[in-house]
Amino acid sequence: MPKKTRKELKDERLKSNLDGSSSDDDGVSDVSTTSDSTRLASMEELSSKFSDAIEWLTEKASARRLEGLNTMIKIMKMRYVADLLGGKLESAVNGAIQCCAKGSSEECVAAFKVFALISVTVGGCVNENDRRHLFSSKSLNDAMFGQQAMLSEENSQRMKEMLIRNADAASKKSQEVRSEALFSLGILEFMDSSPEDLILEKENNRLQYFKQFWNDKDDSVVSAAIESWAFLATLVPNKYKVSMLVPDSLKSLQKIIVSDSTSPSLKISAGQAVALLFGAINTNEDYDSSISKSDYESLVEAMNKAASLSGKAVSKKEKAMQRMNFRSFVTTVEDGEIPSDKLNVSGNTLVFESWDKLIELANFKKLLEGGLLEHFKYNTNLQHIFDVDHLNLGVEQPSTKLSSLEKKYYLSKNSDFNKSDTLEKNKMTRTFANYVHATGYDEE
């Protein structure tokens, strides 16, 4: 029996793997079962770590408290832990607030992230008479999830007061602390607000609170304030964006874009807010424009200038980022076109096609980072916000793509399929050549 070459042995292994494999990285047949069982096991391990981390928040040593905060952040980002917070929510909130009161700037920033993650995990605050959620949340359904943590109105207010105190302390707190406080406050207000809250509130209006920072001396603080304002404004129906927010905010945003002294990141934040407002204007057919032609042309000119930034005053990376973002903003302002983004979750392709959803996605992506997909799969608050709660995102859908082994076997240049295809083409060429020769068509 002739000895097989290395290539023949490799081809045999590929074929056998294709026939009997169910564990390929790109395969889906057993993925959901495996990931679910692994997830349950890891959640059991995380439970004790999470409890320990909450206890560390009351330690005297600052390093230990910071370790507890960072452990909580890591766990809450990468896992949806509403069940782990059951019975521990009060301790978690109290501990994080204590860390803010007596900790360093690093400790404060970490505590603010814990506030935001708690809010996204358990949803908006509730009291005895009212469940003030952005949407009716399945995470509060005891029949589905058993005992769930619920954020009381008192605890929500305590966290907000701590964030406001730090954001307002311009002379005492660093720009990092103030910016993070505004970002986390934006998350809490978003999770705890309804469109009615933002439209009807005349005193202590939540949108106006963020707007007061637009004249701050620090660009990073202004940028955080505009981004949180825009994030919260996504809850406002387009009709009210046009009637309430456009007259009140558009010129202020334009001034920031026009200014030569503002940083590229701040210009991008302002440009995105302008795009959000024009996304509303373009969908409102009954809108009687309060923007004069000269103001509109001035705005378009400023945004086109930002989209073609040149010079050596800023880095290449910042210039590229500003140009890329402002090109999409300009297409919305001038042509009414809105970019889109896609996210693949368990084989489901989620499409985000409005500035409202794009801005919301950007904020949750900033908070959750690598845990975004995990929260889309299991966090019902997030599913309600993006209107995907009808999809079973926690279950992997059958894949229509080829696995890595299949790609190699079917699509590589040396695959059996390409070889047989080449042989077939050569055969057809010879047959045609013989036919031409036999019929004399090749003779002059």
Protein Blocks (a to p, Z undefined) as FASTA:
>chain_A
ZZddfklmmmmmmmmmmmmgckbfkbmklmmmmmmmmmmmmmmmmmmmmmmmmmmmmpmb
lklmmmmmmmmmmmmmmpccklmmgoplmmmmmmmmmmmmmmcfklmmmmmmmmmmmmmm
nopaddfkbccdfbacfklmmklnopaddddfklmmmmmmmmmmmmmmmmlpcfklmmmm
mmmmmmmmmmmpcfklmmmmmghpfklmmmmmmmpfblklmmmmmmmmmmmmmmpcfklm
mmmmmmmmmmmmmmmmmpmkbcfklmmmmmmmmmmmmmmmmmmmklccfbdfklmmmmmm
mmmmmmmggcjkbcfklmmmmmmmmmmmmmmmmnopacdddddeehiacddfbfklmmmm
mmmmmmnmmmmmmmmmmmmklmmmnopmmpcfkbccddfbdcfklmmmmmmmkbmklmmm
mmmmmmmmmmmmmmmmmnopmpZZ
